[in-house]
Amino acid sequence: ETEPLRFTTVVHATDPEARARSSAVKVAVQRGVESGAGLTFVNKNADVEVQIFFGEDHFILGVDVPLKVQHRSTSPGARLPWADVANLDANNQLPGAMAWMVVEPIAKQLVKDGPIVDPFCKRGALLVATARVWPKAEGPRLVARASGEESAELCQQCLGRLGLDSSGVRTLEAESSKFTDVQDGVAAAFVCDLINCPRTKARGGSVARSLFEERVLREAARTLQPGGRCALLMAEKQRTILEESVQQGPWHIVADWPVGPSSTQPLAQKLLVLERVVKQAEPDGGGGDEADGSEAE
């Protein structure tokens, strides 16, 4: 018979109170994995690691492949183990959830291979998370924009340390949200943190913000393949701004979930995941393209 996999547990807790209660939770997780999954707990030389990410009032479990056994693994996550990412806790695991949501059609071969697009990459957390679960043998092409030269260099450095191609990271052009280096209908995934988007913060009134957010959504519709998904993290107010644009399409709502608040983001948030659909022309043949979100600003 095949011997059961050996596992160990790794705790990630940045909050002092979470660290104080981590020992009891760690023991409970060990017992649960042993009895529920039939794995054998070991302190060293484990085949897999059960990662425990602590938040303020909850924790998240994940499974990772130790560095020393990566060469024997075909798991996409083995390319970018959590051990390479600093300052982990439950609050920064939302990019991982967004990544799984947009990668699902690619894993099911419903969408062709194509670039991952992020209009506001900051340090590249969403890019890293999506590349980590990328279901192809070769890593994805990453196309992203940063708010300035310093931000772009920081993102490039983060991606480079993980062995990811950072050549697609460029500085955001003034007043532009378009990706001239991405053709229509070729992107496999589109991810964006609208809450922390510098352009949203810099603009003054709600009208200016709504125009910009709608441009981001139109750019997602332009670049994505039919069946490709767009994951947007936003404030509740931003979700209201985009309501009409989402309803007009070309979108099918996959998820529209409340998220937070947390210690790092005190305001209530929304996670909106949209799937790009092919809109049929109007019966009279007029207005089909305009309804697709390509009208002039």
NORWO-V532979 format. One record per residue. N is the residue number from 1. RES is the residue in three letters. PSI is psi as a letter, one per 20 degrees, with the letter a starting at -180 (NA if undefined). NEAR is the number of other ideal C-beta (glycine too) atoms within 8 Angstrom. D_LAST is the distance of its C-alpha to the last C-alpha in Angstrom with 1 decimal. Layout:
[[N:RES:PSI:NEAR:D_LAST] [N:RES:PSI:NEAR:D_LAST]]
This chain:
[[1:GLU:q:2:65.5] [2:THR:p:3:62.3] [3:GLU:q:5:62.4] [4:PRO:q:7:59.6] [5:LEU:q:8:56.8] [6:ARG:p:12:57.5] [7:PHE:q:14:54.9] [8:THR:r:11:54.6] [9:THR:q:12:52.3] [10:VAL:p:10:50.0] [11:VAL:p:9:48.8] [12:HIS:o:12:45.6] [13:ALA:o:10:45.7] [14:THR:h:8:44.4] [15:ASP:p:11:45.3] [16:PRO:g:5:49.1] [17:GLU:h:6:49.6] [18:ALA:g:14:48.1] [19:ARG:h:10:50.4] [20:ALA:h:6:53.4] [21:ARG:j:8:52.9] [22:SER:h:12:51.9] [23:SER:g:6:55.5] [24:ALA:g:7:56.2] [25:VAL:h:11:52.9] [26:LYS:g:11:53.6] [27:VAL:g:8:57.0] [28:ALA:g:8:55.6] [29:VAL:g:12:53.0] [30:GLN:g:11:55.8] [31:ARG:h:8:58.0] [32:GLY:g:8:55.2] [33:VAL:h:12:54.2] [34:GLU:g:11:57.9] [35:SER:h:6:58.7] [36:GLY:h:6:55.5] [37:ALA:i:5:54.6] [38:GLY:j:6:58.1] [39:LEU:r:11:57.2] [40:THR:p:9:59.7] [41:PHE:p:10:59.0] [42:VAL:q:9:60.0] [43:ASN:h:3:59.5] [44:LYS:r:5:59.3] [45:ASN:l:4:58.6] [46:ALA:q:10:56.1] [47:ASP:h:7:54.3] [48:VAL:q:12:51.3] [49:GLU:p:12:50.0] [50:VAL:o:14:48.9] [51:GLN:p:12:46.4] [52:ILE:o:15:46.3] [53:PHE:o:14:43.3] [54:PHE:p:15:44.0] [55:GLY:a:13:41.6] [56:GLU:g:8:42.4] [57:ASP:k:3:43.7] [58:HIS:r:6:43.4] [59:PHE:q:10:43.8] [60:ILE:p:9:42.2] [61:LEU:q:9:44.3] [62:GLY:r:10:43.5] [63:VAL:p:7:45.6] [64:ASP:r:12:45.6] [65:VAL:p:11:47.7] [66:PRO:q:12:49.9] [67:LEU:g:6:49.5] [68:LYS:i:4:53.0] [69:VAL:j:9:52.4] [70:GLN:h:11:49.0] [71:HIS:i:4:50.5] [72:ARG:i:4:52.0] [73:SER:q:8:48.8] [74:THR:j:3:46.1] [75:SER:p:6:43.9] [76:PRO:h:9:40.4] [77:GLY:h:10:40.7] [78:ALA:i:10:43.8] [79:ARG:h:9:41.7] [80:LEU:m:11:40.2] [81:PRO:q:11:42.8] [82:TRP:h:10:42.1] [83:ALA:h:7:45.0] [84:ASP:i:7:42.8] [85:VAL:p:8:40.2] [86:ALA:r:3:41.2] [87:ASN:l:6:41.0] [88:LEU:p:10:40.6] [89:ASP:a:14:40.8] [90:ALA:h:11:39.2] [91:ASN:h:11:36.2] [92:ASN:k:10:34.7] [93:GLN:i:12:35.3] [94:LEU:h:10:32.0] [95:PRO:h:12:30.5] [96:GLY:g:11:33.3] [97:ALA:g:9:32.5] [98:MET:h:16:28.8] [99:ALA:g:15:30.2] [100:TRP:h:9:32.5] [101:MET:h:12:29.9] [102:VAL:h:18:27.7] [103:VAL:h:13:30.8] [104:GLU:g:9:32.5] [105:PRO:h:12:31.1] [106:ILE:g:15:32.0] [107:ALA:h:7:35.5] [108:LYS:j:6:35.9] [109:GLN:k:5:34.9] [110:LEU:i:6:32.2] [111:VAL:q:10:29.7] [112:LYS:r:5:30.5] [113:ASP:p:6:30.8] [114:GLY:r:11:27.7] [115:PRO:q:12:26.1] [116:ILE:p:16:25.3] [117:VAL:p:14:21.9] [118:ASP:o:15:21.5] [119:PRO:i:13:18.5] [120:PHE:n:15:20.7] [121:CYS:h:14:24.3] [122:LYS:d:11:26.4] [123:ARG:i:7:29.9] [124:GLY:k:14:28.9] [125:ALA:g:10:30.4] [126:LEU:h:15:28.1] [127:LEU:g:16:28.7] [128:VAL:g:15:32.4] [129:ALA:g:12:32.6] [130:THR:g:17:30.9] [131:ALA:h:15:33.0] [132:ARG:h:12:36.1] [133:VAL:j:12:35.9] [134:TRP:p:11:34.6] [135:PRO:i:7:36.9] [136:LYS:q:9:37.4] [137:ALA:g:2:40.3] [138:GLU:q:4:38.1] [139:GLY:r:9:35.6] [140:PRO:r:12:31.8] [141:ARG:p:8:29.5] [142:LEU:p:16:27.5] [143:VAL:p:12:24.1] [144:ALA:r:14:22.8] [145:ARG:q:13:21.2] [146:ALA:q:16:23.0] [147:SER:i:10:22.1] [148:GLY:r:8:24.7] [149:GLU:g:7:27.7] [150:GLU:g:6:30.1] [151:SER:g:12:28.1] [152:ALA:g:12:27.6] [153:GLU:h:8:31.3] [154:LEU:g:10:32.3] [155:CYS:g:17:30.4] [156:GLN:h:10:31.9] [157:GLN:g:9:35.3] [158:CYS:g:11:35.0] [159:LEU:g:15:34.1] [160:GLY:h:9:36.7] [161:ARG:h:7:39.5] [162:LEU:j:10:38.9] [163:GLY:j:6:39.1] [164:LEU:q:12:35.4] [165:ASP:o:8:33.6] [166:SER:j:11:31.3] [167:SER:i:4:30.2] [168:GLY:j:11:26.7] [169:VAL:p:14:26.0] [170:ARG:r:9:24.1] [171:THR:p:10:22.6] [172:LEU:p:14:19.0] [173:GLU:q:6:17.4] [174:ALA:p:4:16.0] [175:GLU:k:3:12.4] [176:SER:p:6:12.1] [177:SER:j:9:12.4] [178:LYS:q:6:13.0] [179:PHE:n:10:16.6] [180:THR:i:4:17.6] [181:ASP:j:6:21.1] [182:VAL:o:10:20.4] [183:GLN:r:5:20.1] [184:ASP:p:5:18.5] [185:GLY:k:9:20.6] [186:VAL:h:9:23.3] [187:ALA:q:15:23.0] [188:ALA:h:13:25.6] [189:ALA:q:16:24.3] [190:PHE:p:16:21.4] [191:VAL:q:16:22.4] [192:CYS:p:15:20.9] [193:ASP:n:11:22.4] [194:LEU:h:14:19.6] [195:ILE:g:12:22.3] [196:ASN:j:8:23.5] [197:CYS:p:11:20.3] [198:PRO:h:9:20.7] [199:ARG:h:11:17.1] [200:THR:g:12:17.1] [201:LYS:h:7:20.4] [202:ALA:h:5:19.5] [203:ARG:q:9:16.7] [204:GLY:f:3:18.0] [205:GLY:r:6:16.8] [206:SER:h:7:15.7] [207:VAL:g:6:12.3] [208:ALA:g:9:11.6] [209:ARG:g:12:13.2] [210:SER:h:9:11.4] [211:LEU:g:9:7.9] [212:PHE:g:12:9.9] [213:GLU:h:14:12.0] [214:GLU:h:11:9.5] [215:ARG:h:11:8.3] [216:VAL:g:13:12.1] [217:LEU:h:14:12.8] [218:ARG:h:11:10.6] [219:GLU:h:13:12.5] [220:ALA:g:14:15.6] [221:ALA:h:12:15.2] [222:ARG:g:10:14.8] [223:THR:h:14:17.7] [224:LEU:q:15:20.1] [225:GLN:q:12:22.9] [226:PRO:p:8:23.6] [227:GLY:i:10:25.8] [228:GLY:q:16:24.5] [229:ARG:q:16:23.7] [230:CYS:p:17:21.3] [231:ALA:p:17:23.0] [232:LEU:p:14:21.3] [233:LEU:p:14:23.4] [234:MET:r:13:21.9] [235:ALA:q:11:23.1] [236:GLU:h:11:23.6] [237:LYS:h:7:21.1] [238:GLN:h:14:18.4] [239:ARG:h:12:19.6] [240:THR:g:7:19.2] [241:ILE:h:11:15.5] [242:LEU:i:14:14.9] [243:GLU:g:8:17.3] [244:GLU:g:6:15.1] [245:SER:h:10:13.0] [246:VAL:g:12:16.4] [247:GLN:h:6:18.0] [248:GLN:h:7:15.6] [249:GLY:a:10:16.5] [250:PRO:n:9:17.5] [251:TRP:q:11:19.7] [252:HIS:p:6:23.2] [253:ILE:o:10:24.1] [254:VAL:g:8:27.0] [255:ALA:q:8:27.5] [256:ASP:n:8:26.3] [257:TRP:q:6:28.9] [258:PRO:q:8:29.7] [259:VAL:p:9:30.8] [260:GLY:a:8:32.8] [261:PRO:r:7:33.3] [262:SER:r:9:35.3] [263:SER:h:6:36.9] [264:THR:i:5:34.1] [265:GLN:n:9:31.3] [266:PRO:i:5:32.7] [267:LEU:q:9:29.7] [268:ALA:q:9:29.3] [269:GLN:r:14:27.0] [270:LYS:p:14:25.6] [271:LEU:o:15:25.7] [272:LEU:p:14:23.3] [273:VAL:p:15:24.0] [274:LEU:q:14:22.1] [275:GLU:p:13:23.2] [276:ARG:p:14:21.1] [277:VAL:r:10:22.3] [278:VAL:o:5:22.1] [279:LYS:p:9:20.6] [280:GLN:q:5:22.8] [281:ALA:q:6:21.6] [282:GLU:q:9:22.0] [283:PRO:h:4:25.6] [284:ASP:j:4:24.8] [285:GLY:j:6:22.8] [286:GLY:q:5:19.6] [287:GLY:j:6:16.2] [288:GLY:g:11:17.3] [289:ASP:h:6:14.7] [290:GLU:h:7:11.8] [291:ALA:i:10:13.5] [292:ASP:j:10:13.6] [293:GLY:k:12:10.1] [294:SER:j:7:8.8] [295:GLU:q:5:6.5] [296:ALA:q:2:3.8] [297:GLU:NA:4:0.0]]
